[in-house]
Amino acid sequence: MVAFIDEGHRSQYGLMAAQMRQGIFKNGFFFALTGTPVSKIGKDTYTEFSYPADGELYLDKYFIRESIEDGFTVKIVYQPRLEKEAGIHLDREMLRIFLETELEEIPEGYRQPVEEGVKKRLNIIKVYLENPKRIAAIAQDIAAHFRENVDGKYKAMVVAVSRRACGIYKQELDKLLSPEYSKIVMTYRDDERDAVIDTYKQGVMEANPGYSTEEINDKTREEFREEETPKILIVTDKLLTGFDAPILQTMYLDKPLREHRLLQAIARTNRPYKGIKKAGLVLDYVGILRDFKKALEHYNETDISSALFSTDQIVQEFEALMKTLTDIFTGIRIGSYDRDTFLSAIELLSSDNNAAEEFIDTYREMRKVFEFLGPHQIKLKYFEQYKWFSEIYSYYIRMALRDKPDYDTYVQKYFDKTVRYVHKTTDISTIENSLPIIEFGPEYLEALEKKCDSTREKAANIVFTLNRLVLVDRHQTPVFESLLERVEKIIREWKEKSRDYETIYRDGAAIIQEMQQLNARRIQMGLSEFEYSMFLKIEQSWGQDPALADDIRQLSGDLEKSMFPGWISQISAKKNVEQEIRRFCRRYGKQEGKSIEEIDQLYIGLIESVKNYAGTS
């Protein structure tokens, strides 16, 4: 007999579970499924569900580090806050009292008197943490941090020591931030005796007529996930487990927690969000994370090795990423903005796909760390290198890939420090004047001659242009696709450095001229891109024919009958298109005296044209 138990809810089964183990499942095997194993006297996951004496703690395991590496979660970084301010953090004696409280380990006969003594000591901690002046000081820090680092990008949670403390936090934050920014999610009582809680409850009930307090809590949770406001949730017990909101990035922790409750609470911040969240951040106003190994002492060190990272560890990661970027540009003067240095850097990236991919991936990761570090002084040390890498990145994206740099919209919101500290402190127009980015158009070659000083620059610019137009955008127009092989040859020669700049520029310019001539011819013939794609397929395979353009127009008209919106997903319409093209190929091939094999090859080519240029019409 095999029994699976959700170990996280084991305590709910109590006596019934014990009776089942000794009775029905006496000879059964028990397996616990848990995210937070417990290891303490009287409540030990390992003792009950594994064989520690034989060295087997897990049947299978998936640790936090693996979850981060697989992208299912992000790191959690902790930072002590206001620790040097008097009256904020718990002193060492208070922390000791909290961490050493283990009522469940005390025999039942002795528990009541001990429990009363412990309650008195814990009540001292609670009163200390509820002090309105203390909360007011912390609220000032929370508001400042939220405005500077979180607002507009992510959301946050304040974890207070009690329901009363939740009410005080709400009052103080409303003085500093717009009242709709924050809401409380907590349990309410019918006979509230605390004026602070009762006042907030009455206001919430009046604002939500017809809703129960629990329905209001549910509504608030959904608004936090889906709406602009609230931006900050204030809680004490609710939402510390099982609440998933990827937009939640920062937790302001003002409640002493430990063991599985601590792990479960801080894990609210570790959900990935749009690929831009570097880590969840826990700001500790209690001091419980000063020695988080003590707070999590019942866990195996391997289990919690990636549970929490300090700011210092993130700084080390930042420096490692900067070194990786520096190593990519070995031999290039990092920090120099002269024309030759910039062109050398761009040429290096465009000649080595591995280096380019490593640069883009590393830069984007490093930029996330840069933003996450906020005002940390390490950024001053690397500021000039960071600025240079950022300009190389944005220029490479625009020139080599012919794409809009993502700081236009994406970075503007989520990486505002990159915009403020880098792009606004660098004269980008100076760089662009030194190494102009020439947009493709009718006057492209003339502009290239006028704006580029050296053959090297002309060759680089024309290679980047062809790379974008033909290798990336080749299905936008059949003209690009018809020249694919010749462009691939030039790109290969550029990367292998097997041809000099003059030859690459001359061959590239010839392709650009032919591209322009082919497009002018299409316009003159009055053919659509779709029609011209079929025209070029036939002409390149079987040669020129004065009547071909008219035949293509006739075929296009016949195909239009079946090419309604969404036709490609309709079996009958798709079949009609294929049959029409097959009839055309047979008739035209017979007329031209072509073999069955040649007709089949043309059919395959025309079907490809349909998919590329009319597939979504």
ROSETI-649056 format. One line per 5 residues: number of its first residue (from 0); their letters; for each residue x, z, y of C-alpha. Coordinates in nm, 3 decimals. Layout:
N
NUM> a> X,Z,Y | ... $
# end
This chain:
617
0> mvafi> 0.000,0.000,0.000 | 0.130,-0.094,0.345 | -0.004,0.053,0.671 | 0.086,-0.064,1.021 | 0.047,0.186,1.303 $
5> deghr> 0.063,0.122,1.677 | 0.305,0.408,1.733 | 0.220,0.421,2.101 | -0.133,0.540,2.009 | -0.036,0.755,1.712 $
10> sqygl> -0.132,1.080,1.886 | -0.491,0.958,1.917 | -0.535,0.963,1.540 | -0.412,1.323,1.497 | -0.545,1.504,1.192 $
15> maaqm> -0.711,1.196,1.045 | -0.375,1.013,1.033 | -0.208,1.310,0.861 | -0.487,1.331,0.602 | -0.464,0.959,0.532 $
20> rqgif> -0.090,0.980,0.477 | -0.124,1.263,0.229 | -0.434,1.124,0.063 | -0.535,0.759,0.063 | -0.190,0.630,0.160 $
25> kngff> 0.014,0.890,-0.028 | 0.235,0.623,-0.187 | 0.215,0.379,0.103 | 0.482,0.242,0.332 | 0.429,0.302,0.703 $
30> faltg> 0.557,0.073,0.977 | 0.544,0.161,1.347 | 0.506,-0.109,1.610 | 0.630,0.035,1.939 | 0.799,-0.055,2.261 $
35> tpvsk> 0.903,0.303,2.339 | 1.017,0.496,2.030 | 1.027,0.875,2.073 | 1.296,1.102,1.931 | 1.233,1.474,1.976 $
40> igkdt> 1.148,1.778,1.765 | 0.802,1.744,1.614 | 0.755,1.388,1.741 | 1.020,1.152,1.610 | 0.951,0.784,1.548 $
45> ytefs> 1.270,0.740,1.348 | 1.208,1.034,1.114 | 0.849,0.933,1.041 | 0.890,0.557,1.009 | 1.252,0.483,0.911 $
50> ypadg> 1.545,0.608,0.707 | 1.806,0.744,0.951 | 1.996,0.915,0.669 | 2.060,0.572,0.517 | 2.154,0.422,0.853 $
55> elyld> 1.828,0.227,0.890 | 1.656,0.296,1.221 | 1.475,-0.037,1.252 | 1.320,-0.289,1.018 | 1.346,-0.533,1.305 $
60> kyfir> 1.428,-0.489,1.672 | 1.411,-0.672,2.002 | 1.591,-0.479,2.273 | 1.559,-0.499,2.649 | 1.881,-0.699,2.682 $
65> esied> 1.744,-0.969,2.451 | 1.421,-0.985,2.647 | 1.617,-1.040,2.970 | 1.840,-1.305,2.813 | 1.534,-1.490,2.680 $
70> gftvk> 1.369,-1.485,3.022 | 1.069,-1.275,2.922 | 1.169,-0.996,3.161 | 1.410,-0.949,3.450 | 1.655,-0.669,3.512 $
75> ivyqp> 1.545,-0.343,3.669 | 1.775,-0.210,3.940 | 1.757,0.145,4.069 | 1.874,0.274,4.403 | 1.872,0.634,4.528 $
80> rleke> 1.698,0.649,4.864 | 1.737,0.906,5.144 | 1.949,1.116,4.909 | 2.154,1.253,5.200 | 1.846,1.357,5.396 $
85> agihl> 1.757,1.726,5.369 | 1.428,1.810,5.198 | 1.374,1.473,5.024 | 1.531,1.474,4.677 | 1.471,1.753,4.429 $
90> dreml> 1.770,1.985,4.406 | 1.961,2.015,4.080 | 1.775,2.331,3.973 | 1.436,2.167,4.018 | 1.552,1.862,3.823 $
95> rifle> 1.686,2.085,3.547 | 1.354,2.267,3.520 | 1.167,1.938,3.493 | 1.403,1.775,3.243 | 1.420,2.079,3.017 $
100> telee> 1.044,2.136,2.993 | 0.940,2.070,2.633 | 0.612,2.256,2.570 | 0.538,2.066,2.249 | 0.852,2.211,2.090 $
105> ipegy> 0.740,2.573,2.144 | 0.553,2.738,1.850 | 0.180,2.769,1.910 | 0.181,3.151,1.916 | 0.432,3.163,2.201 $
110> rqpve> 0.313,2.865,2.397 | 0.054,3.025,2.629 | 0.279,3.276,2.809 | 0.564,3.027,2.823 | 0.329,2.755,2.943 $
115> egvkk> 0.208,2.972,3.229 | 0.567,3.037,3.336 | 0.655,2.669,3.316 | 0.344,2.576,3.511 | 0.449,2.808,3.792 $
120> rlnii> 0.793,2.646,3.807 | 0.650,2.294,3.788 | 0.398,2.385,4.057 | 0.689,2.468,4.287 | 0.817,2.113,4.232 $
125> kvyle> 0.472,1.968,4.299 | 0.427,2.163,4.623 | 0.774,2.051,4.733 | 0.693,1.685,4.669 | 0.349,1.708,4.837 $
130> npkri> 0.493,1.837,5.165 | 0.329,1.616,5.434 | 0.643,1.613,5.652 | 0.851,1.499,5.357 | 0.601,1.225,5.268 $
135> aaiaq> 0.589,1.113,5.632 | 0.969,1.067,5.633 | 0.959,0.871,5.307 | 0.668,0.658,5.431 | 0.882,0.558,5.730 $
140> diaah> 1.156,0.439,5.494 | 0.908,0.262,5.264 | 0.745,0.075,5.553 | 1.082,-0.038,5.693 | 1.210,-0.149,5.352 $
145> frenv> 0.884,-0.325,5.267 | 0.874,-0.520,5.594 | 1.237,-0.630,5.568 | 1.270,-0.704,5.196 | 0.933,-0.740,5.024 $
150> dgkyk> 0.652,-0.849,5.254 | 0.555,-1.215,5.229 | 0.736,-1.261,4.898 | 0.642,-0.987,4.654 | 0.428,-0.673,4.631 $
155> amvva> 0.507,-0.307,4.574 | 0.386,0.018,4.420 | 0.422,0.376,4.541 | 0.424,0.632,4.259 | 0.331,0.972,4.402 $
160> vsrra> 0.348,1.311,4.232 | -0.025,1.386,4.251 | -0.362,1.260,4.366 | -0.327,1.461,4.685 | 0.013,1.305,4.750 $
165> cgiyk> -0.149,0.961,4.707 | -0.394,1.044,4.985 | -0.117,1.165,5.217 | 0.089,0.853,5.152 | -0.209,0.636,5.239 $
170> qeldk> -0.258,0.821,5.569 | 0.108,0.788,5.664 | 0.147,0.424,5.562 | -0.164,0.331,5.761 | 0.017,0.456,6.073 $
175> llspe> 0.307,0.219,6.005 | 0.151,-0.083,5.835 | -0.184,-0.253,5.865 | -0.443,-0.042,5.671 | -0.537,-0.335,5.444 $
180> yskiv> -0.178,-0.346,5.319 | -0.224,-0.050,5.086 | -0.487,0.091,4.852 | -0.499,0.383,4.611 | -0.578,0.345,4.242 $
185> mtyrd> -0.649,0.683,4.082 | -0.911,0.887,3.898 | -1.180,1.051,4.113 | -1.388,1.359,4.036 | -1.753,1.412,4.115 $
190> derda> -1.673,1.742,4.286 | -1.358,1.660,4.480 | -1.221,1.981,4.630 | -0.929,1.832,4.819 | -1.021,1.713,5.169 $
195> vidty> -0.754,1.440,5.172 | -0.878,1.285,4.847 | -1.246,1.330,4.933 | -1.206,1.161,5.272 | -1.039,0.857,5.115 $
200> kqgvm> -1.298,0.846,4.836 | -1.587,0.845,5.081 | -1.431,0.561,5.280 | -1.375,0.355,4.965 | -1.733,0.409,4.844 $
205> eanpg> -1.877,0.309,5.182 | -1.666,-0.007,5.185 | -1.784,-0.099,4.833 | -2.157,-0.018,4.811 | -2.301,-0.040,4.463 $
210> ystee> -1.964,0.002,4.288 | -1.854,0.301,4.084 | -1.508,0.445,4.150 | -1.376,0.292,3.826 | -1.519,-0.048,3.920 $
215> indkt> -1.347,-0.016,4.257 | -1.019,0.057,4.081 | -1.065,-0.254,3.864 | -1.146,-0.461,4.171 | -0.835,-0.334,4.349 $
220> reefr> -0.616,-0.424,4.051 | -0.744,-0.781,4.049 | -0.709,-0.817,4.427 | -0.348,-0.700,4.399 | -0.278,-0.971,4.141 $
225> eeetp> -0.472,-1.255,4.299 | -0.533,-1.194,4.670 | -0.313,-1.157,4.979 | -0.403,-0.790,5.012 | -0.354,-0.520,4.908 $
230> kiliv> 0.024,-0.556,4.912 | 0.103,-0.199,4.808 | -0.070,0.006,4.540 | -0.045,0.386,4.561 | -0.078,0.555,4.221 $
235> tdkll> 0.009,0.873,4.035 | -0.096,0.822,3.671 | -0.300,0.503,3.658 | -0.123,0.168,3.617 | 0.202,0.326,3.497 $
240> tgfda> 0.144,0.168,3.156 | -0.006,-0.165,3.054 | -0.043,-0.305,3.407 | 0.103,-0.655,3.437 | 0.140,-0.810,3.780 $
245> pilqt> 0.443,-1.045,3.804 | 0.428,-1.034,4.185 | 0.506,-0.660,4.171 | 0.878,-0.636,4.245 | 0.946,-0.299,4.409 $
250> myldk> 0.852,0.051,4.299 | 0.889,0.342,4.541 | 0.927,0.628,4.294 | 0.835,0.973,4.424 | 0.733,1.136,4.098 $
255> plreh> 0.964,1.291,3.837 | 0.924,1.101,3.511 | 1.132,1.089,3.195 | 1.166,0.935,2.851 | 0.896,0.686,2.749 $
260> rllqa> 0.685,0.754,3.061 | 0.982,0.667,3.283 | 1.058,0.352,3.085 | 0.695,0.243,3.083 | 0.654,0.306,3.456 $
265> iartn> 0.960,0.119,3.582 | 0.883,-0.169,3.346 | 0.588,-0.257,3.574 | 0.846,-0.434,3.796 | 1.027,-0.644,3.535 $
270> rpykg> 0.789,-0.940,3.493 | 0.939,-1.278,3.596 | 0.778,-1.440,3.899 | 0.801,-1.813,3.983 | 1.165,-1.826,3.881 $
275> ikkag> 1.276,-1.650,4.199 | 1.262,-1.281,4.111 | 1.616,-1.164,4.040 | 1.517,-0.813,3.936 | 1.262,-0.539,3.970 $
280> lvldy> 1.371,-0.273,4.215 | 1.307,0.100,4.182 | 1.381,0.308,4.492 | 1.418,0.670,4.384 | 1.307,0.938,4.633 $
285> vgilr> 1.313,1.219,4.374 | 1.664,1.195,4.233 | 1.549,1.157,3.873 | 1.758,0.841,3.829 | 2.076,1.005,3.957 $
290> dfkka> 2.153,1.058,3.591 | 1.907,0.833,3.412 | 2.086,0.890,3.080 | 1.975,1.254,3.104 | 1.619,1.144,3.180 $
295> lehyn> 1.633,0.915,2.874 | 1.852,1.135,2.657 | 1.626,1.113,2.351 | 1.687,0.740,2.326 | 1.971,0.572,2.144 $
300> etdis> 2.224,0.447,2.401 | 2.204,0.096,2.256 | 1.828,0.094,2.309 | 1.859,0.167,2.682 | 2.185,-0.015,2.758 $
305> salfs> 1.997,-0.269,2.969 | 1.706,-0.051,3.078 | 1.843,0.015,3.425 | 2.115,-0.133,3.641 | 2.269,0.025,3.945 $
310> tdqiv> 2.319,-0.161,4.270 | 2.694,-0.147,4.202 | 2.641,-0.346,3.883 | 2.449,-0.612,4.073 | 2.733,-0.627,4.325 $
315> qefea> 2.973,-0.690,4.037 | 2.747,-0.969,3.914 | 2.746,-1.121,4.264 | 3.126,-1.120,4.275 | 3.145,-1.277,3.928 $
320> lmktl> 2.910,-1.557,4.034 | 3.114,-1.619,4.349 | 3.428,-1.646,4.135 | 3.260,-1.898,3.906 | 3.168,-2.111,4.208 $
325> tdift> 3.519,-2.082,4.346 | 3.670,-2.193,4.016 | 3.453,-2.506,4.014 | 3.620,-2.622,4.336 | 3.978,-2.548,4.235 $
330> girig> 4.212,-2.747,4.459 | 3.954,-2.789,4.736 | 3.975,-2.592,5.060 | 3.668,-2.371,5.032 | 3.540,-2.281,5.377 $
335> sydrd> 3.666,-2.598,5.544 | 3.408,-2.829,5.698 | 3.630,-3.126,5.774 | 3.521,-3.469,5.658 | 3.776,-3.512,5.379 $
340> tflsa> 3.714,-3.167,5.224 | 3.338,-3.217,5.217 | 3.369,-3.561,5.062 | 3.613,-3.428,4.799 | 3.366,-3.156,4.700 $
345> iells> 3.074,-3.398,4.674 | 3.287,-3.650,4.484 | 3.390,-3.380,4.235 | 3.028,-3.288,4.164 | 2.913,-3.649,4.136 $
350> sdnna> 3.197,-3.736,3.897 | 3.143,-3.449,3.656 | 2.791,-3.380,3.527 | 2.895,-3.050,3.370 | 3.048,-2.927,3.695 $
355> aeefi> 2.741,-3.036,3.891 | 2.500,-2.858,3.653 | 2.713,-2.545,3.652 | 2.733,-2.549,4.032 | 2.357,-2.589,4.084 $
360> dtyre> 2.264,-2.325,3.824 | 2.527,-2.077,3.941 | 2.448,-2.127,4.308 | 2.076,-2.071,4.257 | 2.141,-1.754,4.055 $
365> mrkvf> 2.392,-1.632,4.313 | 2.145,-1.700,4.593 | 1.887,-1.479,4.418 | 2.142,-1.199,4.399 | 2.234,-1.251,4.765 $
370> eflgp> 1.872,-1.208,4.867 | 1.822,-0.912,4.637 | 2.119,-0.723,4.784 | 1.952,-0.708,5.125 | 2.188,-0.560,5.388 $
375> hqikl> 2.463,-0.463,5.142 | 2.809,-0.479,5.301 | 2.953,-0.689,5.015 | 2.780,-0.987,5.173 | 3.007,-0.966,5.475 $
380> kyfeq> 3.314,-0.998,5.253 | 3.190,-1.323,5.099 | 2.988,-1.454,5.390 | 3.209,-1.754,5.476 | 3.235,-1.868,5.112 $
385> ykwfs> 2.861,-1.818,5.065 | 2.786,-2.025,5.373 | 3.015,-2.304,5.254 | 2.864,-2.310,4.903 | 2.516,-2.322,5.059 $
390> eiysy> 2.605,-2.622,5.273 | 2.767,-2.803,4.980 | 2.454,-2.732,4.776 | 2.207,-2.860,5.036 | 2.421,-3.164,5.116 $
395> yirma> 2.470,-3.251,4.748 | 2.097,-3.223,4.680 | 2.023,-3.454,4.972 | 2.304,-3.705,4.935 | 2.390,-3.731,4.566 $
400> lrdkp> 2.042,-3.662,4.429 | 1.851,-3.800,4.730 | 1.615,-3.506,4.710 | 1.483,-3.264,4.968 | 1.678,-2.938,4.959 $
405> dydty> 1.447,-2.666,4.832 | 1.507,-2.447,5.138 | 1.259,-2.663,5.329 | 0.962,-2.483,5.173 | 1.069,-2.283,4.872 $
410> vqkyf> 1.371,-2.103,5.016 | 1.204,-2.064,5.354 | 0.965,-1.813,5.197 | 1.158,-1.650,4.917 | 1.514,-1.682,5.044 $
415> dktvr> 1.472,-1.613,5.413 | 1.811,-1.443,5.438 | 1.977,-1.763,5.320 | 1.797,-1.948,5.597 | 1.870,-1.682,5.859 $
420> yvhkt> 2.230,-1.605,5.777 | 2.352,-1.943,5.659 | 2.157,-2.245,5.773 | 2.095,-2.105,6.122 | 2.460,-2.009,6.170 $
425> tdist> 2.595,-2.348,6.068 | 2.562,-2.663,6.275 | 2.427,-2.885,6.001 | 2.405,-3.182,6.239 | 2.784,-3.169,6.279 $
430> iensl> 2.828,-3.197,5.903 | 2.577,-3.481,5.877 | 2.748,-3.668,6.159 | 3.080,-3.627,5.977 | 2.935,-3.741,5.647 $
435> piief> 2.614,-3.929,5.729 | 2.331,-3.951,5.479 | 2.205,-4.308,5.514 | 1.850,-4.367,5.397 | 1.785,-4.677,5.192 $
440> gpeyl> 1.604,-4.953,5.374 | 1.636,-5.314,5.501 | 1.928,-5.221,5.730 | 2.107,-5.001,5.475 | 2.429,-5.205,5.439 $
445> ealek> 2.460,-5.253,5.815 | 2.422,-4.879,5.874 | 2.680,-4.810,5.604 | 2.935,-5.031,5.780 | 2.862,-4.873,6.116 $
450> kcdst> 2.856,-4.503,6.025 | 3.115,-4.469,5.748 | 3.481,-4.478,5.851 | 3.651,-4.532,5.515 | 3.599,-4.740,5.204 $
455> rekaa> 3.590,-4.412,5.010 | 3.287,-4.293,5.210 | 3.112,-4.627,5.173 | 3.171,-4.628,4.798 | 3.047,-4.269,4.764 $
460> nivft> 2.735,-4.336,4.969 | 2.645,-4.651,4.780 | 2.699,-4.483,4.441 | 2.473,-4.194,4.540 | 2.208,-4.435,4.668 $
465> lnrlv> 2.209,-4.645,4.352 | 2.208,-4.332,4.137 | 1.890,-4.214,4.303 | 1.709,-4.546,4.334 | 1.778,-4.685,3.991 $
470> lvdrh> 1.852,-4.396,3.757 | 1.594,-4.156,3.900 | 1.330,-4.376,4.063 | 1.361,-4.683,3.844 | 0.995,-4.677,3.738 $
475> qtpvf> 0.874,-4.680,4.097 | 0.955,-5.050,4.130 | 1.056,-5.312,3.870 | 1.332,-5.435,4.102 | 1.530,-5.117,4.035 $
480> eslle> 1.471,-5.136,3.661 | 1.586,-5.497,3.639 | 1.931,-5.396,3.766 | 1.969,-5.088,3.548 | 2.262,-5.200,3.332 $
485> rveki> 2.476,-5.305,3.630 | 2.407,-4.978,3.811 | 2.491,-4.771,3.504 | 2.823,-4.958,3.486 | 2.911,-4.869,3.846 $
490> irewk> 2.813,-4.503,3.798 | 3.027,-4.487,3.485 | 3.326,-4.641,3.666 | 3.284,-4.390,3.950 | 3.284,-4.093,3.713 $
495> eksrd> 3.572,-4.222,3.505 | 3.766,-4.330,3.818 | 3.845,-4.655,3.638 | 3.789,-4.872,3.948 | 3.915,-4.839,4.301 $
500> yetiy> 3.680,-4.758,4.591 | 3.692,-5.115,4.726 | 3.571,-5.267,4.398 | 3.297,-5.010,4.352 | 3.178,-5.062,4.707 $
505> rdgaa> 3.181,-5.444,4.676 | 2.992,-5.445,4.344 | 2.745,-5.186,4.472 | 2.680,-5.383,4.790 | 2.611,-5.694,4.579 $
510> iiqem> 2.349,-5.503,4.380 | 2.186,-5.371,4.699 | 2.167,-5.727,4.836 | 2.013,-5.857,4.515 | 1.767,-5.568,4.517 $
515> qqlna> 1.656,-5.660,4.867 | 1.629,-6.029,4.778 | 1.420,-5.957,4.468 | 1.184,-5.736,4.665 | 1.150,-5.998,4.940 $
520> rriqm> 1.068,-6.253,4.673 | 0.795,-6.029,4.529 | 0.635,-5.993,4.871 | 0.655,-6.367,4.933 | 0.488,-6.439,4.597 $
525> glsef> 0.212,-6.187,4.673 | 0.256,-5.996,4.346 | 0.190,-5.625,4.302 | 0.461,-5.397,4.158 | 0.279,-5.404,3.825 $
530> eysmf> 0.249,-5.783,3.825 | 0.610,-5.826,3.931 | 0.729,-5.600,3.647 | 0.566,-5.836,3.396 | 0.693,-6.141,3.586 $
535> lkieq> 1.054,-6.017,3.568 | 1.025,-5.928,3.199 | 0.923,-6.285,3.113 | 1.165,-6.452,3.353 | 1.463,-6.248,3.235 $
540> swgqd> 1.376,-6.322,2.871 | 1.266,-6.686,2.882 | 1.385,-6.824,3.218 | 1.204,-6.948,3.528 | 0.868,-7.124,3.517 $
545> palad> 0.690,-7.253,3.833 | 0.349,-7.165,3.687 | 0.449,-6.813,3.572 | 0.324,-6.632,3.885 | -0.025,-6.778,3.849 $
550> dirql> -0.031,-6.692,3.477 | 0.066,-6.333,3.557 | -0.211,-6.303,3.816 | -0.460,-6.426,3.556 | -0.332,-6.172,3.301 $
555> sgdle> -0.351,-5.892,3.559 | -0.711,-5.983,3.638 | -0.803,-5.979,3.268 | -0.636,-5.639,3.221 | -0.811,-5.481,3.522 $
560> ksmfp> -1.141,-5.491,3.332 | -1.011,-5.224,3.093 | -0.786,-5.033,3.336 | -1.036,-4.790,3.488 | -0.913,-4.440,3.592 $
565> gwisq> -0.807,-4.250,3.282 | -0.812,-4.563,3.064 | -0.487,-4.477,2.888 | -0.649,-4.177,2.718 | -0.945,-4.386,2.597 $
570> isakk> -0.874,-4.539,2.256 | -1.104,-4.840,2.300 | -0.973,-4.926,2.649 | -0.613,-4.889,2.537 | -0.682,-5.115,2.240 $
575> nveqe> -0.841,-5.380,2.467 | -0.532,-5.381,2.691 | -0.299,-5.422,2.393 | -0.511,-5.707,2.252 | -0.518,-5.886,2.589 $
580> irrfc> -0.140,-5.867,2.619 | -0.095,-5.979,2.258 | -0.318,-6.287,2.320 | -0.123,-6.371,2.634 | 0.214,-6.345,2.455 $
585> rrygk> 0.098,-6.568,2.168 | -0.050,-6.831,2.398 | 0.243,-6.832,2.639 | 0.501,-6.819,2.360 | 0.342,-7.110,2.179 $
590> qegks> 0.338,-7.304,2.505 | 0.710,-7.236,2.552 | 0.797,-7.301,2.188 | 0.911,-6.945,2.114 | 0.956,-6.785,1.771 $
595> ieeid> 0.743,-6.499,1.636 | 1.034,-6.259,1.689 | 1.070,-6.365,2.054 | 0.696,-6.327,2.108 | 0.705,-5.977,1.957 $
600> qlyig> 0.994,-5.880,2.185 | 0.802,-6.000,2.491 | 0.495,-5.807,2.378 | 0.700,-5.486,2.353 | 0.844,-5.547,2.702 $
605> liesv> 0.505,-5.610,2.863 | 0.353,-5.302,2.697 | 0.641,-5.101,2.846 | 0.562,-5.244,3.189 | 0.199,-5.145,3.153 $
610> knyag> 0.297,-4.786,3.065 | 0.547,-4.759,3.351 | 0.354,-4.924,3.633 | -0.013,-4.909,3.539 | -0.033,-4.620,3.294 $
615> ts> -0.194,-4.373,3.534 | -0.395,-4.612,3.747 $
# end
